Amino acid sequence: MNEIFGFSALDLSRFQFATTSIFHYFFVPFTVGFAFLIAVLQTLAYRSGSARMENLTRFFGHLFFINFAVGVVTGIVQEFQFGMNWQGFSNFVGNIFGVPLALEVLMAFFLESTFLGIWWFGKGRIPAWASLACIWIVSVGTMISAFWIIIANAWMQHPVGFEIKDGRAVMTDFMAIVLNPKGLEWSAHILTGSLTVGSFFVLAVSAYHLRRGHEVESFRTSFKVALVVALVGSAGVIASGHEQGQSAVRDQPMKYAAFSALWDTPTGNGMPESLLALPSNGLRENRLEVSLPYLGSFLAFNNFNQKAQGINELQREYEARYGPGDYVPWVWPVYWAFRVMVGLGGVMLLVSLYYVWRWRRGKLDDPGRLYPLLLAMPLAPHLANFSGFIATEMGRQPWIVQGLLRTGDAVSNLSPLTVLLSLAAFWVVYLTLIGLDVFLLTRTARAGMHEPDVETPSVPAPEYLPEARLEGGRP
């Protein structure tokens, strides 16, 4: 049986890996951005010697622990799919792909988990400066972890530092892979995107408690810190995303053409940019299109004259270079996912600027009319991340390794029924885990902080560590 319900093993394997990756990606940027914010709050607590600030840090630390614990489980399952569903891919890139994955575990995950445990359970047992160092090491560790995963994926999009031996890609230049321009661009984009995920979550939690007058002084501080990070992250993700789009014109022109639903290479002066289109792969054209002249040239090349190649021209070039086949990705989901991502990035920047304006007017304690939107904003960076993942990964099809290995040649020899059953099992497990994570985060965040008791000796508690007595301005 080659198909089940009209889907082949390749279709189901692609869908399985895409969905499990998105499930896991729910936790990854949250961990990176949230750890940085907690490290900043811990620094403020250390410098001020404030018991209230220390309690605020432990409150957000508890939320971080929930997300970290659930996220680890989702990541372990994902890596097994390389061997189970993608045998051809593993055989071809194992010599290269395994290195950054191993370094991610050895250099980053062990670092995160070890020092996170020391930071949490060592409170009151280790010096305050050591506790501060631990949470900063955790924050840096999450960033290193993300970096190695990005480097692995960037190699698939822009292979460098290798040669083909006996039908396999073999590493010849480790530093070329580490310094892959595509990987460095993506690292900046993913890092700033992670900052938006963490900061808008902290903003929503802080606004919720400010609205209710609960621990106003503490949550005012966390709101200010998160707002600054949200503004920097939103601006950074737009700037780095713009650079990524321009690099795609050079090394993945078919993907860029799909981003813009650009079927034919423009004639005349400049290149328009589609604002609204209904792309059709069957017709190889847009059923409907609204565009602005010259805007495409400016976005792609920073001028008003240069033009990118269209999908139809690139298809002919790829057939001549790689042989007969369809090298056009499914354009409409790529096109619209790209626009959802860009639109949400703009919304995040505008919301950040609005609350900076309220801050300058002395109205920070009152979230104002946008309060319901602010409570929903933690979803925006997640949806932007998911949309970006869809645009990036679907936009490079039919390649799993750009120009070297097609997705159809990378899948394992499995029956569609086997893949479907495993897909269903993964969905049940992942939906349960994410449901549990959201439930615990929401319940804990709404409960708020316990009142600090500076007269109580420092003893570990299930949720927070009560404040240590202050001596000389330091715990």
Secondary structure, 3 states (H helix, E strand, C coil): CCEECCEEHHHHHHHHHHHHHHHHHCCHHHHHHHHHHHHHHHHHHHHHCCHHHHHHHHHHHHHHHHHHHHHHHHHHHHHHHHHHCCHHHHHHHHHHHHHHHHHHHHHHHHHHHHHHHHHHHCCCCCCHHHHHHHHHHHHHHHHHHHHHHHHHHHHHHCCCCEEEECCEEEECCHHHHHCCHHHHHHHHHHHHHHHHHHHHHHHHHHHHHHHCCCCHHHHHHHHHHHHHHHHHHHHHHHHHHHHHHHHHHHHCHHHHHHHHCCCCCCCCCCCCEEEEEEEECCCCEEEEEEEECCHHHHHHHCCCCCCCCCHHHHHHHHHHHHCCCCCCCCHHHHHHHHHHHHHHHHHHHHHHHHHHHHHHCCCCCCCHHHHHHHHHCCHHHHHHHHHHHHHHHHHCCCEEECCCEEHHHCCCCCCHHHHHHHHHHHHHHHHHHHHHHHHHHHHHHHHCCCCCCCCCCCCCCCCCCCCCCCECCEC
